[in-house]
Amino acid sequence: MSATPDLVVLLDEDGRPCGTAPRASVHTTDTPLHLAFSCYVLDDDDRLLLTRRAVTKRTWPGVWTNSFCGHPRPEEDPVAAVHRYAGHELGLQVTDVRCVLPRFRYRAVDPGGIVENELCPVYVARTDGTPRHHPDEVEESVWLPLDRVRAALDAAPWALSPWLREQAAELEAADWFAAPTGATA
């Protein structure tokens, strides 16, 4: 991505920054609360880009999830982080980036015992590009109409990341799936 140190922002229980740590050292069996984000990318037909995590990923390898996730660096504008990760993981330029779930927080433990513990605002963005997967990040991707995403959540929740399942429930409650172009939180 760049020569800038890959640090994450550590948070106290109230979600306030309280330090930093190298990203590579944070995700363990005792992961501290830290800042992240999730992004849902839509195309011109309101189809959602779902991605399957690379099978070499440390946590949830090979699991289908939202378009991409990442960690803003200290003092980095969150929208700039969304743009940075879209380019790095998917080779995409995104537009119309907006936050739809600003206070989403979750904790999940993968089958290997690694913990995700994140305050993870959820963004929606648009693209007219074609994904070019970074092989260390994304195994494959698919564009799906939102009703098919809802059907997948019902039919095979075990095949989807825990944060996608939790975010989808909150997005559904906010009626985002009904009208993604105008939804805000």
N, C-alpha and C positions, 0 to 999 in steps of 0.2 A: 504494500500500500504506500508507504513512505518511510523515510528515515526517522520520523517522529517516534519517540518511545510509545509503545502500545500499552498505555495505562488505562485502567478503568477507574471510575469515580466510586469510592466507597461511600455508603450512606449510613446515617444513624437510623434508629427505629422510626423517627418522624420523617424520614426521607430527605434529611439535610446532608449535604456533603460533609464528610469528616476525614477525608484522606484519599489516597490513591494507592493502587497496587498494580504490578504488571499483570496484564490479562492472562498470560499463560500460567500464572501462579494462583489465580483466584478460584477457579472451578475445581473444587476438591470434595471430599466427603463432609467438609465443614465450611462451605462457601459463605463468605460474609455478604450481607445485603449490599448490592451495588446497582448502578444505573445502567440500563440497557434500553433498547427499543425494538419494536416489531413493525414491519411495514407490509402492507397489502397493496400489491400493484394490480391495477385494472387496465385493460386495453380499451379501445374505442367502442367495443361491443359490450362493455361492462363485464367481461370475463375476468376472473381472478387467476393470477399466476400462482399456482402451487408448486413448491419445489420439494424434491427428495434430497435430504441431507446426504453428503458424501459418506460412503461406507467407511471412510478413514477418520471421520469425526470422532472426537473423544466422547462426546455425549450424544445420545440418541442417533447413532449412525444408521443411515438408510431409512429414517423415518420421514414421512411426508409432513410438510409444515406450510406455514404462510410463505409469502414470497421471499423474504429475508429478514434477518435480525442482526443486531450489532450493538456496539458499545460506544457512546460518545466519549471522546477523550476529554480530559480536564479542560474546562473553559471553551470547549468546542460547541458551537451552536448545534442543537439537536437536528435541525433540518439539514445542516451541512453534513452531519454524520450520515443521515439517510442517503444523501446524494453520493457520499464517498463509498458507502457499502454497496449501493445499487451498481455503481461502476465496477467495484472490485469483484463482487460475488457473481453478478449476472451480466456484466458488460452493458448495462442499460443506463440511459439517461432518463430520469423521471421528472415529471412536472406536476404542478397542482398538489404539492405535498401539504397535507394538513393533518393535525392531530385529532383523532376521534375518541380516544380513551386516554386522557392525560394522566390518570392515577392508577392505571392497571398495575397490579403487583401479584406475583406468584412465587411459589416455592414448589419445586418438584425434584424427585430423586429418580435418576435413571437406573436401569437394571444393574449397572456396574457400581452403583452406590454414589456416583457423582451428583452433587446437588446444584440445582439452579436456584438462585435466591435473588430476585430482581424486582426493582421498581422499573417497569417496562412500558412507558407510554406507547400507544399504538397509533401508527400513522397509516394514511391511505395516500397513494400516489397514482399517477397515470403515466403510461408510456405508449409510444407507437413503434417501439423497437422490438427486435427479436433477441431473446436471451442468448448470451454466449457464456456458458457456465465456467466458473473457475473450478477446476477439478478437485481442489482441496476443500471446496465448500459445498458444491451442488453436484449431485449425481445425474439428475434429470429434472425436467419441469413439464408442466402441462397447463394450458389455459382452460378453465372450466367456467361455465355459467354458474351464477351464485346458487341456483336451485340444485345443481349437481354437487356443489360443495356441501350444502346442507344435507343432502342425501348421503354423502360419504361420511359425514359426522355421525349420522344415525346408524349407518350400516357397518362401519368399520372404525369405531373410535380408537381402537387399539393400534391402528396403523398410522395414526396422526399424533403429532407432538402434543404434550399436555398443555403447553401454552396456547396452541391453536385452539384446542377444545375449550379452554377457559375463556379465551378472547372471543371466540365465536358466540359463546353463550351471552357475553356482555354486549357484543355487537348486535345479536338478535334482539335482546331486550331493548336496545336503543333504536330498533327498526332499521339498522344500517343495511341489512340484507335486502330490505324492500326497496331502498332508494339510495344506493351508495354515492351517487353524484351530489346529493344535497345534504347528506348526513353530517352532523357535527355532534360533539359531546361537550 
